[in-house]
Amino acid sequence: MDLICRFVVKNGEIIGESIDVHKNRLVIKVKDKFLGIPLEAIEKTEEDKIYVSDFDEEEAKKFGELWLEEKSKPVSLEELKSYGFGGE
């Protein structure tokens, strides 16, 4: 089941958009922050929405910060070249 690029709804309100599933958590972008919501909090899914129950928001924020730190590592010039960028 693909959970990426869907609106995330909590208590009837859209709180963000899903961008990744990492370490049994749904990572969502909320304005300029990221949250990592436990997959167990997912109540149901629809074509463009994911409905979640209450979750520990502080824990979700901490996971979101760790996710961002891990996923936003700088790429070396060698890695860029291996992907076909920066060539002559």
ZATORGU-71471 format. One record per atom (N, C-alpha, C): residue in three letters; atom name; y, x, z. Coordinates in nm, 2 decimals. Example, Ala and Ser with C-alpha at 12.3 -4.5 7.8 and 13.67 -1.06 7.14 Angstrom:
PT type atom      Y      X      Z
PT  ALA    N  -0.57   1.32   0.78
PT  ALA   CA  -0.45   1.23   0.78
PT  ALA    C  -0.33   1.32   0.78
PT  SER    N  -0.22   1.28   0.71
PT  SER   CA  -0.11   1.37   0.71
PT  SER    C   0.00   1.29   0.79
END
This chain:
PT type atom      Y      X      Z
PT  MET    N  -0.12   0.08   0.00
PT  MET   CA   0.00   0.00   0.00
PT  MET    C   0.12   0.09   0.00
PT  ASP    N   0.21   0.06  -0.09
PT  ASP   CA   0.33   0.14  -0.11
PT  ASP    C   0.44   0.08  -0.02
PT  LEU    N   0.50   0.16   0.07
PT  LEU   CA   0.60   0.11   0.17
PT  LEU    C   0.74   0.17   0.14
PT  ILE    N   0.75   0.24   0.03
PT  ILE   CA   0.88   0.31   0.00
PT  ILE    C   0.97   0.22  -0.08
PT  CYS    N   1.10   0.24  -0.06
PT  CYS   CA   1.20   0.17  -0.14
PT  CYS    C   1.20   0.02  -0.11
PT  ARG    N   1.19  -0.01   0.01
PT  ARG   CA   1.19  -0.16   0.05
PT  ARG    C   1.30  -0.17   0.17
PT  PHE    N   1.36  -0.29   0.17
PT  PHE   CA   1.45  -0.32   0.28
PT  PHE    C   1.36  -0.34   0.41
PT  VAL    N   1.41  -0.29   0.52
PT  VAL   CA   1.34  -0.30   0.65
PT  VAL    C   1.42  -0.41   0.73
PT  VAL    N   1.35  -0.51   0.78
PT  VAL   CA   1.41  -0.62   0.85
PT  VAL    C   1.36  -0.63   0.99
PT  LYS    N   1.45  -0.64   1.08
PT  LYS   CA   1.42  -0.65   1.23
PT  LYS    C   1.50  -0.76   1.28
PT  ASN    N   1.43  -0.86   1.35
PT  ASN   CA   1.50  -0.98   1.40
PT  ASN    C   1.58  -1.05   1.30
PT  GLY    N   1.53  -1.06   1.18
PT  GLY   CA   1.59  -1.14   1.07
PT  GLY    C   1.71  -1.07   1.00
PT  GLU    N   1.73  -0.94   1.04
PT  GLU   CA   1.85  -0.87   0.98
PT  GLU    C   1.80  -0.74   0.91
PT  ILE    N   1.85  -0.71   0.80
PT  ILE   CA   1.82  -0.59   0.73
PT  ILE    C   1.88  -0.47   0.80
PT  ILE    N   1.80  -0.37   0.85
PT  ILE   CA   1.85  -0.26   0.92
PT  ILE    C   1.86  -0.13   0.84
PT  GLY    N   1.79  -0.13   0.73
PT  GLY   CA   1.79   0.00   0.65
PT  GLY    C   1.69  -0.02   0.53
PT  GLU    N   1.66   0.10   0.47
PT  GLU   CA   1.57   0.11   0.36
PT  GLU    C   1.46   0.21   0.38
PT  SER    N   1.34   0.18   0.35
PT  SER   CA   1.23   0.28   0.37
PT  SER    C   1.24   0.39   0.27
PT  ILE    N   1.22   0.51   0.31
PT  ILE   CA   1.22   0.62   0.22
PT  ILE    C   1.10   0.72   0.23
PT  ASP    N   1.02   0.70   0.33
PT  ASP   CA   0.90   0.79   0.34
PT  ASP    C   0.81   0.74   0.45
PT  VAL    N   0.68   0.78   0.44
PT  VAL   CA   0.58   0.76   0.55
PT  VAL    C   0.54   0.90   0.59
PT  HIS    N   0.56   0.93   0.71
PT  HIS   CA   0.53   1.07   0.76
PT  HIS    C   0.47   1.06   0.90
PT  LYS    N   0.36   1.12   0.92
PT  LYS   CA   0.30   1.13   1.05
PT  LYS    C   0.29   0.99   1.12
PT  ASN    N   0.23   0.89   1.05
PT  ASN   CA   0.21   0.76   1.10
PT  ASN    C   0.34   0.69   1.14
PT  ARG    N   0.45   0.72   1.07
PT  ARG   CA   0.58   0.66   1.09
PT  ARG    C   0.64   0.62   0.96
PT  LEU    N   0.71   0.51   0.96
PT  LEU   CA   0.79   0.47   0.85
PT  LEU    C   0.93   0.52   0.87
PT  VAL    N   0.97   0.61   0.78
PT  VAL   CA   1.10   0.67   0.79
PT  VAL    C   1.20   0.58   0.71
PT  ILE    N   1.31   0.54   0.78
PT  ILE   CA   1.41   0.46   0.71
PT  ILE    C   1.54   0.52   0.72
PT  LYS    N   1.63   0.49   0.62
PT  LYS   CA   1.76   0.54   0.62
PT  LYS    C   1.85   0.42   0.67
PT  VAL    N   1.93   0.45   0.77
PT  VAL   CA   2.02   0.35   0.83
PT  VAL    C   2.15   0.41   0.83
PT  LYS    N   2.24   0.37   0.73
PT  LYS   CA   2.37   0.43   0.71
PT  LYS    C   2.36   0.58   0.69
PT  ASP    N   2.41   0.66   0.78
PT  ASP   CA   2.40   0.80   0.77
PT  ASP    C   2.29   0.87   0.86
PT  LYS    N   2.20   0.78   0.92
PT  LYS   CA   2.10   0.83   1.01
PT  LYS    C   1.96   0.80   0.95
PT  PHE    N   1.86   0.86   1.01
PT  PHE   CA   1.72   0.83   0.97
PT  PHE    C   1.64   0.79   1.10
PT  LEU    N   1.56   0.69   1.09
PT  LEU   CA   1.47   0.65   1.20
PT  LEU    C   1.33   0.66   1.16
PT  GLY    N   1.24   0.70   1.25
PT  GLY   CA   1.10   0.70   1.23
PT  GLY    C   1.03   0.59   1.31
PT  ILE    N   0.99   0.48   1.25
PT  ILE   CA   0.94   0.37   1.32
PT  ILE    C   0.79   0.38   1.31
PT  PRO    N   0.72   0.36   1.43
PT  PRO   CA   0.57   0.36   1.42
PT  PRO    C   0.52   0.26   1.33
PT  LEU    N   0.41   0.30   1.25
PT  LEU   CA   0.35   0.20   1.16
PT  LEU    C   0.30   0.08   1.23
PT  GLU    N   0.26   0.09   1.35
PT  GLU   CA   0.21  -0.03   1.43
PT  GLU    C   0.32  -0.13   1.45
PT  ALA    N   0.45  -0.10   1.43
PT  ALA   CA   0.56  -0.20   1.44
PT  ALA    C   0.57  -0.29   1.32
PT  ILE    N   0.50  -0.25   1.21
PT  ILE   CA   0.51  -0.33   1.09
PT  ILE    C   0.44  -0.46   1.11
PT  GLU    N   0.51  -0.58   1.10
PT  GLU   CA   0.45  -0.71   1.12
PT  GLU    C   0.39  -0.76   0.99
PT  LYS    N   0.47  -0.75   0.88
PT  LYS   CA   0.43  -0.80   0.75
PT  LYS    C   0.51  -0.73   0.64
PT  THR    N   0.46  -0.74   0.52
PT  THR   CA   0.54  -0.68   0.41
PT  THR    C   0.55  -0.78   0.30
PT  GLU    N   0.65  -0.77   0.22
PT  GLU   CA   0.67  -0.85   0.10
PT  GLU    C   0.70  -0.76  -0.01
PT  GLU    N   0.72  -0.81  -0.13
PT  GLU   CA   0.75  -0.72  -0.25
PT  GLU    C   0.86  -0.63  -0.22
PT  ASP    N   0.97  -0.67  -0.16
PT  ASP   CA   1.09  -0.59  -0.14
PT  ASP    C   1.13  -0.57   0.00
PT  LYS    N   1.05  -0.62   0.10
PT  LYS   CA   1.09  -0.61   0.24
PT  LYS    C   0.97  -0.58   0.33
PT  ILE    N   1.01  -0.51   0.44
PT  ILE   CA   0.91  -0.48   0.54
PT  ILE    C   0.97  -0.53   0.67
PT  TYR    N   0.89  -0.62   0.74
PT  TYR   CA   0.94  -0.68   0.86
PT  TYR    C   0.88  -0.60   0.98
PT  VAL    N   0.96  -0.56   1.07
PT  VAL   CA   0.91  -0.48   1.19
PT  VAL    C   0.95  -0.55   1.32
PT  SER    N   0.87  -0.53   1.42
PT  SER   CA   0.89  -0.58   1.55
PT  SER    C   0.98  -0.48   1.63
PT  ASP    N   1.01  -0.51   1.75
PT  ASP   CA   1.09  -0.41   1.83
PT  ASP    C   1.01  -0.28   1.85
PT  PHE    N   1.09  -0.17   1.86
PT  PHE   CA   1.04  -0.04   1.87
PT  PHE    C   1.13   0.04   1.96
PT  ASP    N   1.09   0.15   2.01
PT  ASP   CA   1.17   0.24   2.09
PT  ASP    C   1.27   0.31   2.00
PT  GLU    N   1.40   0.27   2.01
PT  GLU   CA   1.50   0.32   1.91
PT  GLU    C   1.53   0.46   1.94
PT  GLU    N   1.53   0.51   2.07
PT  GLU   CA   1.56   0.65   2.10
PT  GLU    C   1.45   0.74   2.04
PT  GLU    N   1.33   0.70   2.06
PT  GLU   CA   1.22   0.77   2.00
PT  GLU    C   1.23   0.78   1.85
PT  ALA    N   1.26   0.66   1.79
PT  ALA   CA   1.27   0.66   1.64
PT  ALA    C   1.38   0.75   1.59
PT  LYS    N   1.49   0.76   1.67
PT  LYS   CA   1.61   0.84   1.63
PT  LYS    C   1.56   0.99   1.64
PT  LYS    N   1.49   1.03   1.74
PT  LYS   CA   1.45   1.17   1.76
PT  LYS    C   1.35   1.20   1.65
PT  PHE    N   1.26   1.11   1.61
PT  PHE   CA   1.17   1.14   1.50
PT  PHE    C   1.25   1.16   1.37
PT  GLY    N   1.34   1.07   1.35
PT  GLY   CA   1.43   1.08   1.23
PT  GLY    C   1.50   1.21   1.22
PT  GLU    N   1.55   1.26   1.33
PT  GLU   CA   1.62   1.39   1.33
PT  GLU    C   1.52   1.50   1.29
PT  LEU    N   1.40   1.50   1.35
PT  LEU   CA   1.30   1.60   1.32
PT  LEU    C   1.25   1.59   1.18
PT  TRP    N   1.24   1.47   1.13
PT  TRP   CA   1.20   1.45   0.99
PT  TRP    C   1.30   1.51   0.89
PT  LEU    N   1.43   1.48   0.92
PT  LEU   CA   1.54   1.54   0.84
PT  LEU    C   1.54   1.69   0.84
PT  GLU    N   1.52   1.74   0.96
PT  GLU   CA   1.52   1.89   0.97
PT  GLU    C   1.40   1.95   0.89
PT  GLU    N   1.29   1.89   0.90
PT  GLU   CA   1.17   1.94   0.83
PT  GLU    C   1.18   1.92   0.68
PT  LYS    N   1.23   1.81   0.64
PT  LYS   CA   1.23   1.78   0.50
PT  LYS    C   1.35   1.83   0.42
PT  SER    N   1.45   1.88   0.49
PT  SER   CA   1.57   1.93   0.42
PT  SER    C   1.58   2.08   0.43
PT  LYS    N   1.47   2.15   0.43
PT  LYS   CA   1.47   2.29   0.43
PT  LYS    C   1.53   2.34   0.30
PT  PRO    N   1.60   2.45   0.30
PT  PRO   CA   1.66   2.51   0.18
PT  PRO    C   1.55   2.56   0.08
PT  VAL    N   1.57   2.55  -0.05
PT  VAL   CA   1.48   2.60  -0.15
PT  VAL    C   1.52   2.73  -0.19
PT  SER    N   1.43   2.83  -0.20
PT  SER   CA   1.46   2.96  -0.25
PT  SER    C   1.48   2.96  -0.40
PT  LEU    N   1.54   3.07  -0.45
PT  LEU   CA   1.56   3.08  -0.60
PT  LEU    C   1.42   3.09  -0.67
PT  GLU    N   1.32   3.16  -0.60
PT  GLU   CA   1.19   3.17  -0.66
PT  GLU    C   1.13   3.03  -0.67
PT  GLU    N   1.14   2.95  -0.57
PT  GLU   CA   1.09   2.81  -0.58
PT  GLU    C   1.16   2.73  -0.69
PT  LEU    N   1.29   2.74  -0.70
PT  LEU   CA   1.36   2.67  -0.81
PT  LEU    C   1.31   2.71  -0.94
PT  LYS    N   1.29   2.84  -0.96
PT  LYS   CA   1.24   2.89  -1.09
PT  LYS    C   1.10   2.84  -1.12
PT  SER    N   1.01   2.83  -1.01
PT  SER   CA   0.88   2.78  -1.03
PT  SER    C   0.88   2.63  -1.08
PT  TYR    N   0.99   2.56  -1.04
PT  TYR   CA   1.00   2.42  -1.09
PT  TYR    C   1.08   2.41  -1.22
PT  GLY    N   1.11   2.52  -1.28
PT  GLY   CA   1.18   2.52  -1.41
PT  GLY    C   1.33   2.52  -1.41
PT  PHE    N   1.39   2.55  -1.29
PT  PHE   CA   1.53   2.55  -1.28
PT  PHE    C   1.58   2.69  -1.27
PT  GLY    N   1.70   2.71  -1.32
PT  GLY   CA   1.76   2.85  -1.31
PT  GLY    C   1.71   2.95  -1.41
PT  GLY    N   1.64   2.90  -1.50
PT  GLY   CA   1.59   3.00  -1.60
PT  GLY    C   1.69   3.03  -1.71
PT  GLU    N   1.66   3.13  -1.79
PT  GLU   CA   1.76   3.17  -1.90
PT  GLU    C   1.75   3.07  -2.01
END
